[in-house]
Amino acid sequence: MNLNGKNYFIAGATSAIATTLINTLSEHGANIYAIARKTSDGWPEGVNFLEADVTQSLDGIAGFLPQQLHGFVYCAGSINLKPFSRLSGDDFLNDFRVNTLGAINLTRDALPALKSAAGASVVFVSSVAANTGMPFHTSISTAKAGLEGFAVALAAEVAAQQIRVNVVAPSLTDTPLAANLLSTNEKKEASAKRHPLGRYGTPNDISSAIEFLLSDNSGWVTGQVLAVDGGMGALKTF
């Protein structure tokens, strides 16, 4: 990838996937503009950082972003797994704010700089659960399905400005956000067996897919939901 001097905006930047992505983009010479609720020791030197909560109004974002953005990645998310009977309206609203409305608001903020780049890529991180029925996922599935619908419609709207919009939809990935689901060897073994490829994901699995969608190698790809899920969403091996 030739990313030298290009500008990339990463939201939810302290997640394990985002941190892996930031390090790779930086190694290829990209300039990183990261927002999160706190900074990270895992980032390389030179990352431009804005402390912010994606669920709140971000008044300082316009002065933070450069005039041109070659890519925007929204990695903020939540895992709120409960039986439907135990989910409140606030649970659904909170998941929607983090996973969907935050992406919508930041896309609006980033759009002028994306248009100025004369060729840019937007990538949202969804979930296999948006299109695969799973128990206890009603809230997060609702939010991520909304994110995917927004992405596909936006892709059609901004295609004439040479802005591509795509989604990466992972299955269970070994990140701090999923720590409770992989907290014992028994849980890890059971989670691995549920995936046709026999393992759960790593941050690098997901960040590599995002890198592809940001790069010129995917220059004719837009409006797509790329499943990076070990076969969970499409295959049955029994």
C-alpha positions as CSV (number, residue, x, y, z in Angstrom):
1,M,0.0,0.0,0.0
2,N,1.2,3.5,-0.9
3,L,-0.3,5.6,1.9
4,N,2.6,8.0,2.4
5,G,1.2,11.4,3.3
6,K,-2.4,10.3,3.2
7,N,-4.8,11.3,6.1
8,Y,-7.0,8.8,7.9
9,F,-9.6,9.5,10.6
10,I,-10.2,6.7,13.1
11,A,-13.0,6.8,15.6
12,G,-13.1,4.4,18.6
13,A,-9.4,4.5,18.2
14,T,-8.4,2.7,21.4
15,S,-10.1,-0.6,20.4
16,A,-7.8,-3.5,19.7
17,I,-8.8,-3.5,16.0
18,A,-8.3,0.2,15.7
19,T,-4.9,0.1,17.4
20,T,-3.7,-2.6,15.1
21,L,-5.0,-0.6,12.1
22,I,-3.4,2.6,13.3
23,N,0.0,0.9,13.6
24,T,-0.2,-0.5,10.1
25,L,-1.3,2.7,8.5
26,S,1.4,4.6,10.3
27,E,4.1,2.1,9.1
28,H,3.0,2.9,5.6
29,G,3.5,6.6,6.1
30,A,-0.1,7.7,6.7
31,N,-1.1,10.5,9.0
32,I,-3.6,9.4,11.7
33,Y,-6.3,11.5,13.3
34,A,-7.8,9.5,16.2
35,I,-10.6,10.2,18.5
36,A,-11.5,8.2,21.6
37,R,-12.4,8.8,25.3
38,K,-8.7,8.3,26.2
39,T,-5.3,8.0,24.5
40,S,-3.5,4.7,24.1
41,D,0.1,3.6,24.8
42,G,-0.3,1.2,21.9
43,W,-0.3,3.9,19.2
44,P,2.9,4.9,17.4
45,E,4.3,8.4,17.8
46,G,2.8,11.2,15.8
47,V,-0.9,10.2,16.1
48,N,-3.1,13.3,16.2
49,F,-5.5,12.8,19.1
50,L,-8.8,14.3,20.2
51,E,-10.4,13.2,23.4
52,A,-14.1,12.7,22.8
53,D,-17.1,10.5,23.4
54,V,-18.8,9.5,20.1
55,T,-22.2,9.6,21.7
56,Q,-21.8,13.3,22.6
57,S,-21.8,16.5,20.6
58,L,-18.2,17.0,19.2
59,D,-17.9,20.8,18.8
60,G,-14.1,20.7,18.2
61,I,-14.1,18.1,15.4
62,A,-14.0,20.7,12.5
63,G,-10.8,22.3,13.8
64,F,-9.3,18.9,14.5
65,L,-9.6,17.3,11.1
66,P,-7.4,18.2,8.1
67,Q,-8.7,19.7,4.9
68,Q,-8.4,16.4,3.1
69,L,-9.3,13.0,4.4
70,H,-8.5,9.9,2.4
71,G,-10.3,7.6,4.7
72,F,-12.6,7.4,7.7
73,V,-13.0,4.2,9.9
74,Y,-15.6,3.9,12.6
75,C,-14.5,1.3,15.1
76,A,-16.6,2.3,18.1
77,G,-19.0,-0.4,19.3
78,S,-20.5,-2.3,22.1
79,I,-21.4,-5.9,23.1
80,N,-24.6,-5.9,25.1
81,L,-25.8,-9.5,25.2
82,K,-29.0,-10.1,27.2
83,P,-32.3,-12.0,26.7
84,F,-34.8,-9.7,25.0
85,S,-37.0,-9.7,28.1
86,R,-34.2,-8.1,30.1
87,L,-33.4,-5.4,27.6
88,S,-34.9,-2.0,28.3
89,G,-35.6,0.8,25.8
90,D,-32.5,2.6,27.1
91,D,-30.4,-0.5,26.3
92,F,-31.5,-0.3,22.7
93,L,-31.0,3.5,22.5
94,N,-27.6,3.3,24.1
95,D,-26.4,0.6,21.6
96,F,-27.9,2.7,18.7
97,R,-26.0,5.8,19.9
98,V,-22.7,4.0,20.1
99,N,-22.9,1.8,17.0
100,T,-25.0,3.8,14.6
101,L,-25.7,7.4,15.5
102,G,-22.1,8.0,16.4
103,A,-21.1,6.8,12.9
104,I,-23.7,8.9,11.3
105,N,-22.7,12.1,13.1
106,L,-19.0,11.7,12.5
107,T,-19.5,10.9,8.8
108,R,-21.4,14.2,8.5
109,D,-18.5,15.9,10.2
110,A,-15.9,14.2,8.0
111,L,-17.7,14.4,4.7
112,P,-16.3,17.8,3.5
113,A,-12.7,16.6,4.0
114,L,-13.5,13.3,2.3
115,K,-15.0,15.1,-0.7
116,S,-11.8,17.3,-0.9
117,A,-9.6,14.2,-1.3
118,A,-11.0,13.4,-4.8
119,G,-11.1,9.7,-3.9
120,A,-11.7,8.5,-0.4
121,S,-12.9,5.4,1.5
122,V,-15.2,5.0,4.5
123,V,-15.3,1.8,6.5
124,F,-17.7,0.9,9.3
125,V,-17.3,-2.1,11.6
126,S,-20.5,-4.1,12.0
127,S,-21.2,-7.6,13.2
128,V,-22.1,-11.0,11.9
129,A,-25.1,-10.7,14.2
130,A,-26.7,-8.0,11.9
131,N,-27.7,-10.7,9.4
132,T,-27.4,-13.9,11.4
133,G,-30.0,-14.7,14.1
134,M,-28.2,-15.3,17.4
135,P,-29.8,-15.5,20.9
136,F,-29.3,-12.5,23.2
137,H,-28.2,-10.3,20.3
138,T,-31.4,-8.3,19.7
139,S,-30.1,-4.9,20.7
140,I,-26.7,-5.1,19.1
141,S,-28.2,-6.7,16.0
142,T,-30.7,-3.9,15.6
143,A,-28.0,-1.3,15.9
144,K,-25.6,-2.9,13.5
145,A,-28.3,-3.6,11.0
146,G,-29.1,0.1,11.0
147,L,-25.4,0.9,10.5
148,E,-25.3,-1.4,7.5
149,G,-28.4,0.1,6.0
150,F,-26.9,3.6,6.4
151,A,-23.7,2.5,4.8
152,V,-25.3,1.1,1.7
153,A,-27.6,4.1,1.2
154,L,-24.7,6.5,1.8
155,A,-22.5,4.6,-0.7
156,A,-25.1,5.3,-3.4
157,E,-25.3,9.0,-2.5
158,V,-21.6,9.8,-2.5
159,A,-20.4,7.6,-5.3
160,A,-20.4,10.5,-7.7
161,Q,-17.9,12.3,-5.4
162,Q,-15.6,9.2,-5.7
163,I,-16.2,8.3,-2.0
164,R,-16.5,4.6,-1.4
165,V,-18.4,3.3,1.6
166,N,-18.1,-0.3,2.8
167,V,-18.7,-2.4,6.0
168,V,-16.6,-5.1,7.7
169,A,-18.7,-7.5,9.6
170,P,-16.7,-9.7,12.1
171,S,-17.7,-12.6,14.2
172,L,-16.3,-13.0,17.7
173,T,-12.8,-11.5,17.9
174,D,-10.3,-11.7,20.7
175,T,-10.4,-8.1,22.0
176,P,-10.9,-6.6,25.4
177,L,-14.5,-5.8,24.4
178,A,-15.1,-9.6,24.1
179,A,-13.1,-10.5,27.2
180,N,-16.1,-12.0,29.1
181,L,-16.9,-14.3,26.2
182,L,-13.3,-15.7,26.1
183,S,-12.5,-15.6,29.8
184,T,-11.7,-19.3,30.2
185,N,-10.1,-22.0,28.2
186,E,-13.5,-23.7,28.0
187,K,-15.2,-20.7,26.5
188,K,-12.3,-20.2,24.0
189,E,-12.6,-23.8,22.9
190,A,-16.4,-23.6,22.5
191,S,-16.2,-20.3,20.7
192,A,-13.6,-21.7,18.3
193,K,-15.7,-24.8,17.5
194,R,-18.7,-22.6,16.6
195,H,-16.8,-21.2,13.6
196,P,-16.5,-23.3,10.5
197,L,-12.7,-22.4,10.3
198,G,-12.2,-23.7,13.8
199,R,-11.1,-20.5,15.5
200,Y,-12.4,-17.1,16.6
201,G,-11.0,-13.9,15.1
202,T,-7.9,-11.8,15.9
203,P,-7.7,-8.0,15.7
204,N,-5.3,-8.5,12.7
205,D,-8.0,-10.5,10.8
206,I,-10.3,-7.5,11.0
207,S,-7.8,-4.7,10.5
208,S,-6.4,-6.4,7.4
209,A,-9.8,-6.4,5.8
210,I,-10.2,-2.7,6.7
211,E,-6.8,-1.9,5.2
212,F,-7.9,-3.6,2.0
213,L,-11.0,-1.5,1.8
214,L,-9.1,1.7,2.5
215,S,-6.5,1.0,-0.1
216,D,-6.5,1.5,-3.9
217,N,-6.6,-2.3,-4.2
218,S,-10.4,-2.0,-3.5
219,G,-10.9,0.9,-5.8
220,W,-13.9,-0.6,-7.5
221,V,-15.6,-1.8,-4.3
222,T,-18.4,0.1,-2.7
223,G,-21.7,-0.5,-1.0
224,Q,-20.5,-3.9,0.3
225,V,-20.7,-5.7,3.6
226,L,-17.6,-7.9,3.8
227,A,-18.0,-10.8,6.2
228,V,-14.8,-11.5,8.1
229,D,-16.3,-14.2,10.4
230,G,-14.6,-17.5,9.9
231,G,-17.6,-18.7,7.9
232,M,-20.0,-18.1,10.8
233,G,-22.6,-16.2,8.8
234,A,-22.8,-18.3,5.7
235,L,-21.6,-21.8,6.3
236,K,-22.9,-24.8,8.2
237,T,-20.5,-27.7,8.6
238,F,-22.8,-30.3,10.2
